[in-house]
């Protein structure tokens, strides 16, 4: 349910210096989603009155990529600190009706909507001017330390470079996520100064300012410190990805999916898998993939943005991208399906078969060494080994239409555009360039000629003439 009494501001204007990328780090992929997408989902899921995202570096790309209903953007053209980001957003905050403002960092992908709701509830209960979401770290290097006074109240957040020796030993640190009374925030925001070591307007300095005005500042410790881990470089991106993937693996296993080796399986956050499905090591399930019940995905297969029905067997080293696979289908090994291929119920796609933008009918088999592109195959078709749909004429792609019950012999070249009628046969080794009527036999190959004794005569002729200077042996010249 939407809670109209608080707003959320996402800080996403930084230059991502440690990422060493021309793009905002929020646009880097993390477990199948953009890094920035995680915090946006958590913020919208918390049910606030409004969500503002302050953008700066690579602002246009961030805005275009992360835009969605309920999210407003504010551009911080000069990145002068987190406090300055709130100053830029001040006109929008003044229009908000809620009593509370939550400020979150854009690079905390493990943050949950429930934690934001709990922070707001604790803030209201404490009747504080500000509440700091904190965490306990065994090694707090790089984080601002929480300096308390009187046990509950927070006196200051001290950046590590400014810490005294005793303060460096403090294990409670700031997550960078703060909750404010909107009235107190707007009243004291202009008191921030850039007269500090960073030469920036720091939002955390409001804690000290509030204390000077005898305003109440409290800490709200998060139960699991991993939830507010930031991603400052690509090493931390990989560390957080491992956490997300293990969380996904554990959730699937609890829902009845067998992962033979969870640590060697790569499953994106948006993937869905039915129960009693078995996923073997080295498998990657990416994007918006949906897998049904009782399937088996064998080692080193990759499925991306695809849908599989029930009881599908994917044999080793198979790649499926952007496809729809029916139930009781067998794929692979070493098959490649892509670009919207549709494989209907009970079909068989075998080793070293590539299918691109084609529909394969129920019960149809293409078992070996075949390419099917821009084709439509009916039911119970048999495609012999080495068959190729020659779909490209150098300018455009052309369709091949193969009717029900067709038998295509091995080594056949089907030159599109082409239609092969129901129940027809194509002789092995044929090149078919014209439509085949239903229930016909199509033979498109040169007549075989056997020259008896040719090899013996050829060898005798070479022996009599002997090697000639500068001559080439038959069949071994360049380009032969």
C-alpha positions, 0 to 999 in steps of 0.5 A: 500500500502507498504510504503518503507520509514520506518521500525517497531521494536516490543519490545517483550523480557521482562520477564513479571514479573507482569504476574507471568507466565512461558510463555511470556505474548504475548502468553496469549489469549485476546478476542480470539487472542494471545496478541502479535498477535494484535501489529503484525497485526497493524505493518504489516498493517501499510505497512512498509519496514520491521517489526522486533520483538525483543524476549528474554524471552520464545523466541522460543515459541514466535517465533514459535507461532507468525511467519508469512510472513513479520515478522523477529525475533531478539533475545535479549539473555540478557534483559538489557533494551529497548535501549539494544534491539535496540542495538541488532537489529542494524545490521538489522536496518543498512540494512534498506533503509527507513529513519524512524524507529518506535519502538512499545511495544508488549503489546499494543493490541488496537494500530491501523495501522492508528495511526502508519501511522499518527505518521510517517507522523507527524514525517516527517512533523516536520522533527524531530529526534524523535517523542513520541506518548503520551497520557493524563491520569487523573491518570498517575501513573506508566507512564513516564512524558513528560517534554516539553520545548517551548510548542511543543518540548519534553525535556525529558521523566522522569520515575515516580520514578525519578519525582520531585513533580511538574513533578508528576502532569504532565498528558501527559505521554509516551506510550512507542512508539517512532518514530526516524530518522534512521540516528540519531538513529544509530548515537546516540544509543551507547551513551546510558548508564545503569547508572540509577536507573533501571541499564538498557539501556533505549530507552527514554534516547535518548530524553535527548541525542538528546536535548543535541545535539540540535536535535528536539524531538516532541510529537504526542498525540494520540486521544484516550488514550485507544489505547496505553494502555499496558497490564502489568498484568492479571488485565489489561489483563481483562480490555483491554479484556472488551474494545475489546469485547465492540468494537466488540459488538458495531461494530456488532450492527451497522452492523445489529446484535441484542445483547440483553445485550452486556455486558453479551455477549462474542464475539471474535475479529475474529467472523462474524455475519450476519444481523438480527441475535439475540444473547441473554445474556450469549452467547459466540462466540469464535475463527473463528466462522461465523454465517449467517443471521436471526439466533437466539442464545439463552442464555448461548450457546457457539459456537467455530470455527464453521460455521452456515448458515441462519435462524439457531435456537440455543436453550439455553445451547448448545455447538458447537465446530468445526462444520458446521451447514447448514441453517434452522437447530434447535439445542438444548437445551443442545445439544453438537456438536463437532469435525467436525460434519456437520449438513445439511439443515433443520435437528433437533438436540434436547435436550441432544444429542451429535454429534461427528465427524458425518454428519447428512443429510437434514431433519434428526431428533435426538430429545432426549438423543442420542449419534452419533459418527463417523456416517454418517446419510442420509436424513430424518432419525429419531433417537429415544430417547436413541439411541447410536452409539457404535463406540469404541471397546476398540482399535479403532473408527468404523463408522456407516452408516445410509441410507436415510429414516431410522427409528431407534426406541428408546433405540437402540444400534448400534454396529459399524462397521455397515451399515443400508440400506435405508428405514429400521426400527430398532425396539425399544430396539434393539442391532444391530450388523449386517448390515441391508439390505434396507427396512428391519425391524431389531429386536435385543432384547431378547424374553420377558418372563412374569412369572405370579404370581412370585412376590406373590410367592417370597414374601411368600417364604421370609415370611416363611424363615424369615431373616437369619443372614449374608444373603443379600437381593435379588438384593441388594448385591455389584456390582448388 
